[in-house]
Amino acid sequence: MGMSRRSFLKNFAIIGAATGFPTIVPSSVFGRNGMIPPSDRIGIGLISCGSRSGAAIAYKEYAKSEIVAVCDPRTDRRLKKKAEYGNCADFNDFRDLLAMPEVDAVHISTADHWHVPISLAAARAGKDMYTEKPLGKSIAQDLRAKEIVDKYNRIFQYGAQQRSMIQVRMGIELVLNGHIGDVQQIYVWCPGGAAGGARLPVLPVPEGFDYDLWLGPAPEMPFSHDRCLSDGGRTGIFHIYDYAIGFIAGWGAHPVDMMQWWADNAGLQEIPELYKGHGELAIGGLFDTLTRWDVTCTFRNGLKMRFMDGSTANHLKPHPGVSGGHGTLFVGTKGWVKVMRGGWQVSDEPLYRLGNNPGEKRLKVSTNQLENFVDCVISREEPVDNLHSAVRSDIICHLSDICIREGRPIKWSNEKETIVDDLEAAKRMHVPLREPYTLDM
């Protein structure tokens, strides 16, 4: 049986004392000089070593955590990360990493279609997880993901990191405390999707690339460059429906998550129930997700959220506060507040001065999404971007996509957690998974 590093350090000290063996161990091991000993640091396993894994450097820089293992089906990528993080283990298969006792928690930054299957596997292995956005490849996966917290009692942090940006928190707190009056309308927009991509030429799988594992639960398809190799924002994993529903979720997760943060704290523990809109699908190439969309999502109480791609939003300009590539705009009876990654804007200058003291209703404070995750792994408190909120916001993106693909309005039941009165649309809540890479593997 393997021994964790915590057990090793403890037993090493005991054996040394009992035998008189001169155990010379650096003082940092025992936390002297203000340092946290390795036995008390959270061991992080990095699952996927692509571009989104770059944020994981924060674990190395944070005193309470360390990278102890990396994993990727591409040998070149994982060895590059292994060299970056020093003396850590490396694996081709995430299941081998999950079996490692030194791993307390995992950071999952795979393609979207792997997010929920690996998160559930990690939960069953007793690991906490930081999972990049968006959440599931389908609504059914989102609903199954609830088990991570409800059944396995794991800590889950969603990787929509704007909840750890002070200007976003301050702006939403202004809305929660009534400084713009009653919220009458919400606008959400983000960058649109991409068209194009080539199925040909079919290429041999590069040496050191476990392509079958990379595909995982997705359908078996011939290897080509545009399917899975990086080319800036046009990487196929973001815009091919086998792996993602496109930027409507891949980027939309950020501003929709900001709306959901407000809704969760404004007493709306539900999502919109009616979705009506239109959009454009990429056609003619390998990419086949939405490039443009304009969907009105209506809550049970009549409040409407208009969800658009950035080009459509800036072209139609439905409100003076709609500008820039992305944002979440709350319009009230007395003013408006817009929050976004690069800052925040308000309708009236005096609102800015209220930011530091908005009132009694306050949001959870986090200044770093990954550090907040590590802190919660230690404390077992709920992180700033919790799983149930992620499930709600991700389902909004899916329902918006489905209503466009079906070409008609669709209705959602919060009580039944399903699309109602439309059997064909309801079928889109599920996607088949390729054996053996299922949610129960």
N, C-alpha and C positions, 0 to 999 in steps of 0.2 A: 504494500500500500504506500502511496506517495505521502510525503510530509510537506505541509505548508511552510512558508518561510517564517511565519509566526511561531509555529511549533518548533521549527529548527533552531531559531535563535534562543528560545526558552530552554530547550533541551541541551543546546550547546553550552550555555552558561552553567546549567546544573551539572553536566558531565565534567566540565572543566573544574568546577569547585570540588567535586567528589574525588577526582583522580589526582588533583594537584597539577594537572597539565597546564602549562602556561598559555592560556587562551588570550592572545593579543588581538583585540578587536577595536576598530576605530571608534572614537567617542561618539561619532554621529549615529552609530548603530543604536546607542542607548539614549539618544536624544539630548545629549549634553550641549552646552553652548547655545541653547535655545532652538536646536534643530529637532525635528520630529523623527523618531527612529523608524526605519523601514518596517518594523513589525506593526506600527500603528498607521502606516500609510495605506490608502486604498489602492489595491492593485487593479489596473485597468487593462483590459484586453481590447485591442483595436481590430474590429472586424471590417475589412476593406481598407485598402491603402491608396485609394484614388484621390481626386482633387478635394473632395469634401472632407477627407481625413486630415487635411492641413490644420484645421482648428484644434485637433487633439494635442497640439504642442502645449496647450494650456495645462494639460495634466502634468506634463514634465516640469513646467514652471511653477506649479502650485505645490506648496510645501506638504499638503495633505494627501497627495496622490503621486503615482508613478506608473509609467507604461511597463507592464511586465510581459506582454505578448502581443504580436501582430499577426494578422491573418489575411491572405488574399489568394485567389486562384491564379493570379499572375505572379510568377516567381520574381520577376524583375522589380515589381512594385513593392512586394513585401520585404525583399532584401534591402531595398533603398530605405524603407522605413525602419527596418531593424538597425541599419547603420546609423540612422538619425537618432534613435532612442537608446543606443548603446547596447548593453548586454541584456537583451530580452529574447524570449523564445519566439520562434516563427512557425507558422502552420499554413498549409494549403487549405485545409478544411476547417470551417468554424466549429464543427462538432469536437474536434480535437482540442481546440482552444477552450471550449466550454468545459471540458473534462479536467482542465488544469486547476488544481486547488488554490494556486496563488492568485488566480483571477477572481476578484470580488465583484467586479462590474465590467460591462462592456460598452463600447462606443460603436454603434452600428451606422455606417455611412455607405452602405451598398446601394445598388440600383433599387428603385422603389419596390419592385416586385418581390424583393427579398426582405423588406422591412419587418412585416408582421410574422412571417414564418420563423425568422431568426430570433425575433423578440420573444416569441412564445417558447422556442427551444431554450433560450437563455433563462426565461422564468422557470421552466421545469428543472433546469440545472442549478437553480438557486442563485442566479446572478441578477443584480440590478442592471438597468440599462438606460443609456442615452441613445435615443433613436432619431436620426435625422428626419426631417419632414420630406414629403408628406407621409401620412401614416400607411394605410392599406392600399392595395391594388384594386380593392372592391369594398363595397359597403359591408358585405358579409365578413370580410377580413377585419374591418374596423370593429364590428360587433364582437367578434371572437377575441380581439385584442384586449377587451375588458378583463379577461381572465388573468392577465398579467398582474393586475392589482387585486381584483376581487377574489380570485382563487389562490394565487400563489403569493400574494402579499409582497410583491417586489416594488422597489422604487423605480419609477419611470419618468424620465425627463424628455420632453418633446423638443426637437431641435429647431423650433421657430424662435430664434434667439432675440427677437425684438422685445420680448417681455423683460429682458435684462438691460434695456436702454432707458436711461432716466427720462428722456424727453417723452417717450411713449407713455411711461407710467404717469408722469405729471399731467399729460394731456387727458388721459382717460380718467384720472381722478377728478379733473375739473368737470367732466361730463357727469360722473357718478354723483358729485355733490351739487348738481343742479345749476351750475353757473351759466349754462347755455339754455336753461329752461327744460321743458319736456322734449325729449328726442322725437323728432318728427320724420326723419329720413336718414338713411345711412348709405354712403357710397363707398365701394371697395373696388380698387383696380390694381393691375400689375402687368408686367410685360407679357405680350402675347407669345404664342408658340411659333415654331419654325416649320417650314415646308421643305421638301426636297429629300435628299438622302438617296443613295444608290444601292440596289440589291446586288448589282454586279460590279466587278467580277467576284465570283465565288472564289475565296482564297483558302489555302491550307491554313489550319490553325497554327499560330506561332508556337514555337517550342517554348515550353515552360508556362503554357496557358491552359488551365483546366477548363475548357470551354463548356463541357457538360455541366460542371458545377456552377459556372457563371450563369448559364441559362437557368439552372435550378428548376423552379416550378413553372417557368414559361415554356411555351411550345418549342419543340426541337426545330431549329432553322439552320440553313447553311451559313457558314461564317463569311462575313464581309466587313470591310473597314468601317463603313458608316453605321453598321449595326451596333458596335460596342466599343470602338476605339475613339479616343477623345479628339474633338475638333472644335474647341471652344464651347460656346453655348449651343452648338448644333449636335452635340453628342447624342447618338441615337437613343440611349437609355432614357432621355428626357422626353422624346417625341415619338416613340413607337409604342403603340397601344398594348403590345405584349408585355411591356415592362413598366408602363406608366400611363396615366390618363392625360399627360401633357402639362404645360405650364399653368393650366387652370387650377391644378393642385400643386404642382411642383414649385411655382412661384406664388400662386394664389394663397397657399398655406400661410404666408406671412401676414398680409393684410386681413384675411378672414380670421386668423387667429387673434388679431387685435380686436376685431369686432366681438369675437367670442369671449375674450377676456372681460370686456365691458358687460356683455350679456350675462355671463356667469355671476357677476357681482352686482348686477342690476335686478336680480330676481327672475331672470329668464333662463331657467334651467331646461331649455328646450331649444330646438332649431326651427327655422322657417318651415312652414307646412305646404306652401304652394310655390312652384317654380315655373316661370314662363319667360321664354326668350328665344333668341336665335343666335347663330354663329356660323363660322366657316371651318370646315375640316380640311387639313392638308390632303391633297389628292395627287396622284400621278407619280409619286416617289415612294421611298421606303417609309418616310414619316407619315403618320396617319392620325395624329391627335389634333385638337382644336388649335387654330391659329388666331381666331378672333371670336369674341363672344360678348353678349349683352343680355344678362339674365336678371329679372326682378324676382327676389325671394321674399315672400310675405309671411310674417309671423302670424300666429293665431289671433293676436290682439290688433292686427291690421298694420303694424309697423313694417315698412318695406326697406329692404337692403338691395341696392342695385349693384350688381357685380359685373365688371367689364374688364376687357383687356385695355392696356394703356393707350394704344392708338385710338381705339373707339372712344374711350373716355375723353381724351384731349380733343378729338375731332368734334364730338357732340357737345362737350362742355356743359353738362346738365346743371352745374353749380359753379360759382366763382372759385370755390375752394378746390375744385378738381383740377389738378395740374401736376406735371411731372410723371415719372414712369410708374410710380406706385404710391398707394396711400390708403388710409382709412379715415373717412370724413363723417363726423357726427353733426347733423344739422338740427338745432333746437329752436324753440320758440323765441329765444332771446339772443341767439348767436350760433357760432359754429367753431368746432375744433377739428384740426386735421393732424393725425400722427403718422409718421413714416420713419424710415431708417435714418434719413439724413437730418432730421429735426422735427419741429412741429410748428403749426401755424394756427392762429386764432383770428376770429372776426374783429375783435376789438382789443386794442393795446392793453387796457387794464387787466385783461384775462391773464396775460403773461405774469403779472405781479402776484397773482393768486396761486401760481404754480407751487410755491414752496409751502403754502399753508391753505390747501384747498377745502378743508373741512374734515368731518369725522370719518367719512368713508375713504379708507386707504387700501391700496393693493399691496400684495406681498412684495418686499424689496429684494431685488437681486441686481448686482452690477456685472455679473459674469455668468452666463448660462451654464458653462461647464463646472465652474467652481461651486455654483449653487447645487448642482447635481451631486458633486462629491460631498459637500456639507450634509446633504439630505441622506446620502448613503450612510453616513456616520450617525446622524441624529435620528433617522427613520421618519423624519417629517416629510410632508408632501412638498415636492418641488414647485417652482414658480410656474412651470408649464406642464400641468399634470395630465394623466392619460385620459380621463373622462372628458376634459375640455378638448383635447386633441381629437378624440373620436367625434365629438359634435362638429367641430370646425371642418374636419376632413370629409364628413358625410355631406356637408353643404356643397363642397366642391364636386363631389360625385353626383349629387342630385342635379346640379347645374349642368354638368356634362351630359347626363342622361336625358334631360329634357330637350337639349339641343339635338342629340343623336336620334331621339324618337320623333322630333319635329312637332311636339305638342306639349301643353302644360302637364305637369305631373304633381300628384299630391303625396305628402308624407305624413304618416301618423307617428307622433312622438310616443304615444302609449304602446302601439304595436311594434314600433321600430321597423317599419316596412313601407314601401310604396303601396298605396291603396288604389283600388278601382282601375287598375291597369296592369293586367297580367304580363303583357309583353315588356313593359318598362321594368316591372319587378324582376324579370329574369336577369336584367343587367346588374342586379345587386350581387351576382355571383359570377366568378370566373373559374373555369376548371384549372386544376393544378396538375402538373406532370408528375407522375410517380417516379421515384419515391419521395419527392420533395413536397410533402403536404404539410398542413398546419399541425399535424399530429406526429410528424416524424420523430 
